[in-house]
Amino acid sequence: MTHRIINPEGLHDPLPFGYSHVAVTSGELVFIAGQYASDATGQVSTPGFADQVDAAFANLRTALAAAGLELTHVVQLRTHIVDHDLEKLAVLGKAISAIWGDRPPVQTLTGVASLALPGMLFEVDAVAARP
């Protein structure tokens, strides 16, 4: 199976960090790298957890659009939360419900001690399927 790498405009340049944003396969699956609340330089753009969740999903939307897809095409999420607790789970649940309603994609949530950059509290990666 061949694939194509996309680093869309509107997201920071990930190459200095050692990854790409989107991998489109010749088949039906599209893989989106971990998205977080990043500014144009790849640094964390906001300190608050809820704001980071919203910004990460906005970046996920941008990455999917580069592959001609939308959030409704996502079939799997992997979320990573620094110092995970029930309050943060509620914030994430509310965000997911606002996007997918009563049909969210499958998800694995991992509580972690830290993520790639200082101040990063949330990251989400996804697998989407072409219709």
N, C-alpha and C positions, 0 to 999 in steps of 0.2 A: 504494500500500500504506500503510495507516495503522499507527500504532505507539502503544504505551503505555510511559511511563517509570515505573520503580519504584525507590525508594530504601528498601530494606527495613530494618525494625528489626533490630538486631543488628550493623549496619554503621554506621560513622561517617557524619555528614552530609557528602556530597561537594559540596554547592552552593557553599560558600565557596572550594573548589578549582577550580570551573568545570566540573564534569561530573556525570553521574548514573551509578548503578551498573548498571542493567539497562534494556534496550530490548527490548520484546516486539513483534514484528510481527504483522500480521493473518494472515500466512502461517505457515510452519513454522519460521522461524529466530528465535533469541533471541540478543541480543548482550550480553555482559557486559564492562563496562569493566575496566581494569587493577585487579587486586586485589593488595594487599601486606599486610605485617604491620602493620595499623593498629589502634590502640586506639580507644576511643569518641570521641575528639576528632580522629581522623585522623592522629595522630602515630605514628611508628614505635614498635612495642611491644616489640621485642626486638633486640639487636645482632647475634646470630649468624646466619650465612647459612642453615644448615639449619633453625633455628627460624623464620626468616622465610619460607622455602619452605613449611613446614608451615602456618604461620599464613595465608599467602596462599591456599593451597588450601582451608583451612577457610573463609575469607571467600568464596572462589569458590563453595563448597558453599552457603553462606548466600544468596548472590545468586541462584544457580540455583533454590533452594527457593522464593524469592519469586515466581518465574515458574512454579512447579509442576513443576520439573525436578530432575534429579539429575546427578551427575558423569558417569554413564553416557550421558547425552544429548549430551555435548560432542563436537563433530566437529572442532574446530580450536582450537589453543592458539597464542598468541604469547607467548613468554617473553623477559624482559629481565633480564640479569645484569650487575651492575657488576663490572668487572675480571674478566671471564669467563676461566676456566681449566679444565683437565681435572678438577681436584678438585671444583670447583663443578658441572661437568657430571655427575659421578658422583653427587653429592648429588641433583641434579634427577632424574636417571635413576632412582634408587632410589625417590624419592617418586612419580614417575609410574607406575613398575612396581607399587608398592603400591596405587595407586588403580585402574589400568586393566589390570594384568596384561600379557598378551601381545597386547592389542588397544588400544594407546593411540591417541588422536586424532592427526591430522596436526599438526605443530608447526613453527613457525619460531622459532629462538632468535637473539636479537640480543645481542651483547656491547656494553655501553655504558660511557661514562666516568662517568656519574652518572644518577640518576633524579630525580623531582620533589622529594623532601624529603631533608634531610641524614640520613644513616644508613640510607637505603633501599638494599638490596642486590639485591632481587628483586621483580619484578612479573610478573603473568600476566593476560592477557585471553583471552576465549573466545567462540566461536560454538557454540551448541547447536541441535539440531534436535528439534522436537516429534515424538513417535512417531506 
